[in-house]
């Protein structure tokens, strides 16, 4: 029988041998423990593809750890604390360590158990460093943080200046979906015995879209760099009917469970730029998503505190609409198409998430916590630290403007310009009243009308409110908005 000196607990979102507590683990003296918690599996109405990805990835990690010579206990238990206590009962209450958890809830669990944690290095920005930046800000402008990151990390800079003279190429990266465009091939992943066992346990027929191993995640990174990075920037905000992933990387699930690290991902993108394989506007846009937005969101999750997710600054109280759980319960082509995509593969890119799903929740005054729960449960990359600031702060403006100075609200005109969903739809994005008026267009103006006092002092909302004041059909619009909201609740609009 092995005599161990220490137990190393590995969370399902920290699957790395090079980072966190595993970086110092010793195959001779450390017992590696992963807990498959029944509470994790059944505590929410999780998307089965998300559950499959999490469980199979963790089991593959455990198998790889054994190949590397570690003794591993992969324990199924009612909850994480019960599983760890069972390990202590079998092996003695040895010193137990883990990487600092990625959520407040698990951090509290580990504190109560007395598990010591090492500082996480799954992100490029230590939490204390981010807090020192945030504490010095009057407003939390991500762009300011991002520029400091570029210099601090030495990415796409010459000294303290950006390469090619610009920090940001956003203006070059807002092209609508092109016609007759040939999208790159997508990578698929063969399933092995571990995948099959996990899928069978969950009663799920897994897709071949998501890798569940470190090797598969690295192939996905290589595939993105070779086939998609060059075209990523200009078309990153577009949505089409003929392709669901476009030039997006599909790497966020791997980053969020530790199968890839942010540094290797951005280094690969910058290397492609240095070789001349990808233009600056695409590489800068991608690097900004990783070292800017991703690091900023994680930092703000911890900086804003545990109570932040309970925000409801606009007093939104509507129950979650039926269409979020049944894509066929609407005649709105954009919403039906996007929810259907989520149902199929637990993923859509950031524009459908923000400008269709979150926009619908915002304009209909859907309760922020109900919408947050739905987003957390249905996306394959939906770590809590990701979803809380993205939904509460950016998506539905429930934090009173702490994260974003204005709500990301839009009518049908934006969706018509940046997507192909409006073609053939029952509703006309140019109309705000009448039976065939686009619900987004109607609800956009109704939202501004309902919250005009709230936004009156917001200088960034001045133009929108001036447009509202010029409407000659506001009484008819209010009536149409009531019809739309009732119809959405009944699943018939």
C-alpha positions as CSV (number, residue, x, y, z in Angstrom):
1,X,0.0,0.0,0.0
2,X,1.3,3.4,-1.0
3,X,2.0,5.9,1.8
4,X,1.1,9.4,0.6
5,X,2.2,12.6,2.1
6,X,-0.4,14.9,0.5
7,X,-3.6,14.9,-1.4
8,X,-4.0,17.1,-4.5
9,X,-7.7,17.8,-5.4
10,X,-8.2,18.7,-9.1
11,X,-11.4,20.5,-10.0
12,X,-13.1,19.7,-13.3
13,X,-12.2,23.2,-14.6
14,X,-8.5,23.0,-13.8
15,X,-7.3,20.0,-15.9
16,X,-3.7,20.8,-16.4
17,X,-0.4,19.2,-15.4
18,X,1.6,22.4,-15.9
19,X,-0.5,24.9,-13.9
20,X,-2.1,25.2,-10.5
21,X,-1.5,22.6,-7.8
22,X,-0.6,19.9,-10.3
23,X,2.5,21.8,-11.4
24,X,4.2,20.8,-8.1
25,X,2.6,17.4,-7.7
26,X,4.9,14.4,-7.1
27,X,3.8,11.0,-8.4
28,X,5.6,9.3,-5.5
29,X,4.2,11.2,-2.6
30,X,0.9,12.8,-3.8
31,X,-2.5,11.2,-4.2
32,X,-4.5,12.9,-7.0
33,X,-8.2,13.2,-6.4
34,X,-11.1,14.1,-8.7
35,X,-14.7,14.2,-7.4
36,X,-17.5,13.6,-9.8
37,X,-20.3,15.1,-7.8
38,X,-23.9,14.0,-8.2
39,X,-24.9,17.5,-7.1
40,X,-22.9,18.8,-10.1
41,X,-24.5,16.4,-12.5
42,X,-28.1,16.8,-11.4
43,X,-28.3,20.0,-9.4
44,X,-29.4,22.0,-12.4
45,X,-31.0,21.4,-15.8
46,X,-27.6,21.2,-17.5
47,X,-27.3,20.8,-21.3
48,X,-26.2,17.2,-21.8
49,X,-23.4,18.2,-24.2
50,X,-21.9,20.4,-21.5
51,X,-22.1,17.6,-18.9
52,X,-20.6,15.1,-21.3
53,X,-17.7,17.5,-22.1
54,X,-17.0,18.2,-18.4
55,X,-17.2,14.6,-17.2
56,X,-15.3,13.0,-20.2
57,X,-12.6,15.6,-20.0
58,X,-12.1,15.0,-16.3
59,X,-12.0,11.2,-16.8
60,X,-9.4,11.6,-19.6
61,X,-7.3,13.8,-17.4
62,X,-7.4,11.1,-14.7
63,X,-6.4,8.5,-17.2
64,X,-3.5,10.6,-18.4
65,X,-2.4,11.2,-14.8
66,X,-2.2,7.5,-14.3
67,X,-0.1,7.1,-17.4
68,X,2.3,9.7,-16.0
69,X,2.7,7.6,-12.9
70,X,0.3,9.3,-10.5
71,X,-2.0,7.4,-8.2
72,X,-5.5,8.7,-8.9
73,X,-8.8,8.4,-7.1
74,X,-11.7,9.4,-9.4
75,X,-14.6,9.3,-6.9
76,X,-18.3,9.5,-7.6
77,X,-20.0,11.0,-4.6
78,X,-23.2,12.9,-3.7
79,X,-21.2,16.1,-3.4
80,X,-17.6,17.3,-3.5
81,X,-17.3,17.7,0.3
82,X,-18.7,14.2,0.8
83,X,-16.3,12.8,-1.7
84,X,-13.3,14.4,-0.1
85,X,-14.3,13.3,3.4
86,X,-14.6,9.8,2.1
87,X,-11.1,10.0,0.7
88,X,-9.9,11.2,4.1
89,X,-11.6,8.3,5.8
90,X,-9.7,5.9,3.6
91,X,-6.3,7.5,3.4
92,X,-6.2,9.6,6.6
93,X,-6.7,13.4,6.8
94,X,-3.5,14.2,5.0
95,X,-2.5,17.8,4.1
96,X,-4.8,18.5,1.2
97,X,-4.2,21.2,-1.4
98,X,-6.0,22.5,-4.5
99,X,-5.7,25.4,-7.0
100,X,-7.7,28.4,-5.9
101,X,-11.2,27.7,-7.2
102,X,-12.7,29.6,-10.1
103,X,-16.0,30.4,-8.3
104,X,-17.1,31.8,-5.0
105,X,-19.2,28.7,-4.2
106,X,-16.3,26.3,-4.5
107,X,-13.9,28.6,-2.7
108,X,-16.4,28.6,0.2
109,X,-16.5,24.8,0.1
110,X,-12.8,24.5,0.2
111,X,-12.5,27.0,3.1
112,X,-15.1,25.0,5.1
113,X,-13.2,21.8,4.5
114,X,-9.8,23.3,5.4
115,X,-8.3,22.7,2.0
116,X,-5.3,24.9,1.4
117,X,-5.1,26.5,-2.0
118,X,-2.3,27.8,-4.2
119,X,-2.8,30.9,-6.3
120,X,-4.3,30.2,-9.7
121,X,-2.2,30.7,-12.8
122,X,-4.9,29.6,-15.2
123,X,-5.2,33.3,-16.1
124,X,-2.5,35.8,-17.1
125,X,-3.6,38.4,-14.5
126,X,-3.3,37.6,-10.8
127,X,-6.4,38.6,-8.9
128,X,-4.5,41.1,-6.7
129,X,-3.0,42.8,-9.7
130,X,-6.4,43.2,-11.3
131,X,-7.9,44.5,-8.1
132,X,-5.2,47.1,-7.8
133,X,-6.1,48.3,-11.4
134,X,-9.8,48.3,-10.7
135,X,-9.5,50.1,-7.4
136,X,-7.8,53.0,-9.2
137,X,-10.5,53.4,-11.9
138,X,-13.5,55.7,-11.9
139,X,-15.1,53.6,-14.6
140,X,-14.0,50.1,-15.5
141,X,-13.2,50.6,-19.2
142,X,-12.0,47.3,-20.6
143,X,-10.0,49.0,-23.4
144,X,-7.8,50.8,-20.9
145,X,-7.1,47.5,-19.1
146,X,-6.4,45.8,-22.4
147,X,-3.7,48.3,-23.5
148,X,-1.9,47.9,-20.2
149,X,-2.1,44.1,-20.7
150,X,-0.5,44.4,-24.2
151,X,2.5,46.2,-22.7
152,X,2.7,44.1,-19.5
153,X,2.6,40.9,-21.5
154,X,4.7,42.1,-24.4
155,X,2.2,41.2,-27.1
156,X,1.9,43.0,-30.4
157,X,3.9,46.0,-29.1
158,X,7.2,47.7,-29.8
159,X,8.2,49.0,-26.4
160,X,5.1,50.7,-25.1
161,X,3.6,51.3,-28.6
162,X,1.3,49.1,-30.6
163,X,2.6,47.4,-33.7
164,X,1.3,49.1,-36.9
165,X,0.4,52.1,-34.9
166,X,-3.1,51.1,-33.6
167,X,-4.3,49.5,-30.4
168,X,-7.6,48.5,-31.8
169,X,-8.9,47.5,-35.2
170,X,-12.6,47.3,-34.3
171,X,-13.6,49.6,-37.1
172,X,-12.2,47.2,-39.6
173,X,-14.0,44.2,-38.0
174,X,-17.7,44.9,-38.4
175,X,-18.4,43.4,-41.8
176,X,-21.9,41.9,-42.4
177,X,-22.0,38.3,-43.6
178,X,-20.8,38.0,-47.1
179,X,-22.8,36.3,-49.9
180,X,-21.7,33.0,-51.4
181,X,-18.8,32.8,-49.0
182,X,-17.0,29.4,-48.5
183,X,-16.4,28.9,-44.8
184,X,-13.4,26.9,-43.7
185,X,-13.8,23.2,-42.8
186,X,-14.5,22.4,-39.1
187,X,-12.4,20.0,-37.1
188,X,-14.2,16.9,-35.7
189,X,-13.1,14.6,-32.9
190,X,-13.2,10.8,-32.8
191,X,-14.7,9.3,-29.6
192,X,-12.9,6.7,-27.6
193,X,-14.0,4.3,-24.8
194,X,-13.9,6.9,-22.1
195,X,-16.1,9.2,-24.2
196,X,-18.5,6.3,-24.8
197,X,-18.7,5.4,-21.1
198,X,-19.4,9.0,-20.1
199,X,-22.0,9.5,-22.8
200,X,-23.7,6.2,-21.8
201,X,-23.8,7.2,-18.1
202,X,-25.4,10.5,-19.0
203,X,-27.8,8.9,-21.6
204,X,-26.5,11.3,-24.2
205,X,-25.5,10.9,-27.8
206,X,-22.4,13.1,-27.9
207,X,-21.5,15.2,-31.0
208,X,-18.1,15.1,-32.5
209,X,-17.5,18.8,-32.1
210,X,-15.6,19.1,-28.8
211,X,-12.3,17.5,-27.8
212,X,-12.1,15.9,-24.4
213,X,-8.3,15.6,-24.2
214,X,-5.3,17.9,-24.1
215,X,-4.2,16.4,-27.4
216,X,-7.5,17.2,-29.0
217,X,-7.5,20.7,-27.6
218,X,-4.1,21.3,-29.1
219,X,-5.3,20.0,-32.5
220,X,-8.2,22.5,-32.2
221,X,-5.8,25.3,-31.6
222,X,-3.6,24.3,-34.6
223,X,-6.7,24.1,-36.8
224,X,-7.9,27.5,-35.8
225,X,-4.5,29.1,-36.5
226,X,-4.3,27.4,-39.9
227,X,-7.8,27.7,-41.2
228,X,-9.7,30.5,-39.3
229,X,-7.4,33.1,-37.7
230,X,-6.8,35.1,-40.9
231,X,-10.5,35.6,-41.5
232,X,-11.5,36.0,-37.9
233,X,-11.4,39.8,-37.4
234,X,-13.4,41.3,-40.2
235,X,-16.3,38.8,-39.8
236,X,-16.2,38.2,-36.0
237,X,-19.6,40.1,-35.5
238,X,-21.4,38.5,-38.4
239,X,-24.0,35.6,-38.2
240,X,-25.1,33.5,-41.1
241,X,-27.7,30.9,-41.9
242,X,-25.2,28.6,-43.7
243,X,-22.5,28.2,-41.0
244,X,-22.7,28.3,-37.2
245,X,-19.0,28.7,-36.3
246,X,-17.7,31.0,-39.1
247,X,-14.1,31.9,-38.3
248,X,-14.5,31.6,-34.5
249,X,-11.9,29.6,-32.7
250,X,-14.2,27.3,-30.7
251,X,-11.4,27.3,-28.1
252,X,-13.3,28.8,-25.1
253,X,-14.3,25.4,-23.6
254,X,-10.7,24.2,-23.5
255,X,-9.5,27.4,-22.0
256,X,-12.2,27.3,-19.3
257,X,-11.4,23.8,-18.2
258,X,-7.6,24.1,-18.4
259,X,-6.9,21.9,-21.4
260,X,-5.4,25.0,-23.1
261,X,-3.8,28.0,-21.4
262,X,-4.3,31.6,-22.5
263,X,-0.5,32.2,-23.0
264,X,0.0,29.4,-25.5
265,X,-3.1,30.4,-27.4
266,X,-2.1,34.1,-27.8
267,X,1.5,33.1,-28.5
268,X,0.3,30.9,-31.4
269,X,-1.8,33.7,-32.8
270,X,1.1,36.3,-32.5
271,X,3.5,33.8,-34.1
272,X,1.1,33.5,-37.1
273,X,1.1,37.3,-37.5
274,X,5.0,37.3,-37.3
275,X,5.1,34.7,-40.1
276,X,2.7,36.7,-42.2
277,X,0.0,34.1,-42.0
278,X,-2.6,36.3,-40.5
279,X,-3.3,40.1,-40.7
280,X,-3.0,42.4,-37.8
281,X,-6.7,43.2,-37.7
282,X,-7.6,39.5,-37.1
283,X,-4.7,38.8,-34.7
284,X,-5.3,41.9,-32.6
285,X,-9.0,41.1,-32.4
286,X,-8.4,37.6,-31.2
287,X,-5.7,38.6,-28.8
288,X,-8.0,41.2,-27.3
289,X,-10.6,38.6,-26.7
290,X,-8.2,36.5,-24.7
291,X,-5.9,39.0,-22.8
292,X,-8.5,41.8,-22.8
293,X,-12.0,40.6,-22.4
294,X,-11.5,37.2,-20.9
295,X,-9.0,38.4,-18.3
296,X,-11.2,41.5,-17.6
297,X,-14.3,39.4,-17.0
298,X,-12.5,37.1,-14.7
299,X,-11.0,40.0,-12.8
300,X,-14.3,41.8,-12.5
301,X,-16.1,38.6,-11.2
302,X,-13.8,38.5,-8.2
303,X,-13.5,42.3,-7.8
304,X,-17.3,42.9,-7.8
305,X,-18.0,40.3,-5.2
306,X,-20.4,37.5,-4.6
307,X,-23.5,39.6,-4.3
308,X,-23.1,41.1,-7.8
309,X,-25.0,38.3,-9.5
310,X,-28.2,39.2,-7.6
311,X,-28.3,42.6,-9.2
312,X,-31.6,43.7,-10.8
313,X,-31.1,47.4,-11.4
314,X,-34.0,47.7,-14.0
315,X,-36.5,45.8,-11.9
316,X,-37.0,43.1,-14.5
317,X,-39.5,40.5,-13.3
318,X,-40.8,38.5,-16.3
319,X,-40.4,34.7,-16.1
320,X,-38.1,33.1,-18.6
321,X,-39.8,33.0,-21.9
322,X,-40.8,29.6,-23.4
323,X,-38.6,30.0,-26.4
324,X,-35.5,29.7,-24.3
325,X,-36.3,26.1,-23.6
326,X,-38.2,25.3,-26.8
327,X,-36.8,26.9,-29.9
328,X,-40.0,26.2,-31.9
329,X,-42.1,28.4,-29.6
330,X,-41.6,31.6,-31.7
331,X,-42.0,32.8,-35.2
332,X,-38.9,35.1,-34.9
333,X,-36.4,33.4,-37.2
334,X,-33.3,34.8,-35.4
335,X,-34.4,33.7,-31.9
336,X,-35.6,30.3,-33.1
337,X,-32.4,29.7,-35.1
338,X,-30.1,30.7,-32.3
339,X,-31.9,28.7,-29.6
340,X,-32.0,25.7,-31.9
341,X,-28.2,26.0,-32.3
342,X,-27.8,26.0,-28.5
343,X,-30.0,23.0,-28.2
344,X,-27.9,21.1,-30.8
345,X,-24.4,21.9,-29.6
346,X,-24.4,24.0,-26.5
347,X,-22.7,26.9,-28.3
348,X,-23.2,30.0,-30.4
349,X,-20.7,32.8,-30.8
350,X,-20.7,36.1,-28.9
351,X,-23.0,38.1,-31.2
352,X,-26.0,35.7,-31.0
353,X,-25.4,35.5,-27.3
354,X,-25.4,39.3,-26.8
355,X,-27.5,40.8,-29.5
356,X,-30.2,38.1,-29.8
357,X,-30.5,36.0,-26.6
358,X,-29.4,38.7,-24.1
359,X,-31.1,41.4,-26.1
360,X,-34.4,39.5,-26.0
361,X,-34.1,39.0,-22.2
362,X,-33.2,42.7,-21.7
363,X,-36.0,44.1,-23.9
364,X,-38.6,41.8,-22.4
365,X,-37.6,42.6,-18.8
366,X,-36.8,38.9,-18.1
367,X,-35.7,38.3,-14.6
368,X,-31.8,38.6,-14.7
369,X,-31.2,35.6,-12.4
370,X,-33.6,33.3,-14.4
371,X,-31.8,34.3,-17.6
372,X,-28.4,33.9,-15.9
373,X,-29.3,30.4,-14.8
374,X,-30.4,29.4,-18.3
375,X,-27.1,30.7,-19.8
376,X,-25.0,29.0,-17.2
377,X,-26.8,25.7,-17.8
378,X,-26.8,25.6,-21.6
379,X,-23.4,26.7,-22.8
380,X,-20.5,24.4,-23.0
381,X,-18.0,27.1,-21.9
382,X,-20.3,28.6,-19.2
383,X,-18.1,28.9,-16.2
384,X,-19.7,30.9,-13.4
385,X,-17.0,33.6,-13.5
386,X,-17.7,34.0,-17.3
387,X,-21.5,34.2,-17.1
388,X,-22.1,36.4,-14.1
389,X,-20.4,39.6,-15.4
390,X,-21.3,38.9,-19.0
391,X,-25.0,38.4,-18.3
392,X,-25.6,40.7,-15.3
393,X,-23.3,43.5,-16.4
394,X,-23.2,43.4,-20.2
395,X,-26.1,41.3,-21.3
396,X,-29.1,42.6,-19.4
397,X,-27.7,45.7,-17.7
398,X,-28.8,44.5,-14.3
399,X,-26.0,46.1,-12.3
400,X,-27.0,49.7,-12.7
401,X,-24.2,50.4,-15.2
402,X,-21.3,49.4,-13.0
403,X,-19.7,47.3,-15.8
404,X,-21.2,48.9,-19.0
405,X,-22.2,52.5,-19.1
406,X,-25.1,51.8,-21.4
407,X,-27.3,48.8,-22.2
408,X,-26.6,46.7,-25.2
409,X,-30.1,47.1,-26.6
410,X,-30.9,46.9,-30.3
411,X,-33.8,46.7,-32.7
412,X,-34.3,44.7,-35.8
413,X,-32.2,47.0,-37.9
414,X,-29.0,45.8,-36.3
415,X,-30.0,42.1,-36.7
416,X,-30.9,42.7,-40.3
417,X,-27.5,44.4,-41.0
418,X,-25.2,41.9,-39.2
419,X,-27.0,38.6,-39.8
420,X,-28.9,36.6,-42.4
421,X,-31.8,35.7,-40.0
422,X,-34.2,38.3,-41.3
423,X,-34.4,36.9,-44.8
424,X,-37.7,34.9,-45.0
425,X,-38.8,35.8,-41.5
426,X,-42.4,36.5,-40.7
427,X,-41.5,39.9,-39.3
428,X,-40.2,43.0,-41.0
429,X,-37.2,44.6,-39.1
430,X,-38.1,48.0,-40.6
431,X,-41.5,48.1,-38.9
432,X,-42.2,48.9,-35.2
433,X,-46.0,48.7,-35.3
434,X,-48.5,46.3,-37.0
435,X,-48.8,42.6,-37.0
436,X,-45.7,42.0,-39.1
437,X,-43.5,44.5,-37.2
438,X,-40.3,42.9,-35.9
439,X,-40.7,42.2,-32.2
440,X,-37.1,43.4,-31.6
441,X,-37.9,46.7,-33.3
442,X,-41.1,47.2,-31.3
443,X,-39.6,46.1,-28.0
444,X,-36.5,48.3,-28.5
445,X,-38.5,51.5,-28.6
446,X,-40.8,50.2,-25.8
447,X,-37.8,49.5,-23.6
448,X,-36.5,53.0,-24.1
449,X,-39.9,54.4,-23.4
450,X,-40.3,52.3,-20.2
451,X,-36.9,53.3,-18.9
452,X,-36.6,56.8,-20.2
453,X,-36.3,58.3,-16.7
454,X,-33.6,55.8,-15.8
455,X,-31.5,56.7,-18.9
456,X,-32.2,60.4,-19.0
457,X,-29.0,61.3,-17.2
458,X,-26.9,58.9,-19.2
459,X,-25.0,60.9,-21.9
460,X,-24.4,57.8,-24.0
461,X,-28.2,57.3,-24.3
462,X,-29.0,60.9,-25.4
463,X,-29.2,60.0,-29.2
464,X,-31.5,57.1,-28.6
465,X,-33.8,59.1,-26.3
466,X,-34.0,61.9,-28.9
467,X,-35.0,59.3,-31.5
468,X,-37.7,58.1,-29.1
469,X,-39.0,61.6,-28.6
470,X,-39.5,62.0,-32.4
471,X,-41.8,59.0,-32.7
472,X,-45.2,59.9,-33.8
473,X,-46.8,56.5,-33.3
474,X,-45.8,55.9,-29.6
475,X,-49.3,55.1,-28.4
476,X,-49.7,52.4,-31.2
477,X,-46.2,51.1,-30.4
478,X,-47.1,50.7,-26.7
479,X,-50.1,48.7,-27.7
480,X,-48.1,46.5,-30.1
481,X,-45.5,46.0,-27.3
482,X,-48.1,44.5,-25.0
483,X,-49.3,42.2,-27.8
484,X,-45.7,41.1,-28.4
485,X,-44.9,40.5,-24.8
486,X,-48.1,38.5,-24.3
487,X,-47.4,36.5,-27.5
488,X,-43.9,35.7,-26.4
489,X,-45.1,34.5,-23.0
490,X,-47.6,32.2,-24.8
491,X,-45.0,31.1,-27.4
492,X,-46.9,32.3,-30.4
493,X,-45.1,35.5,-31.5
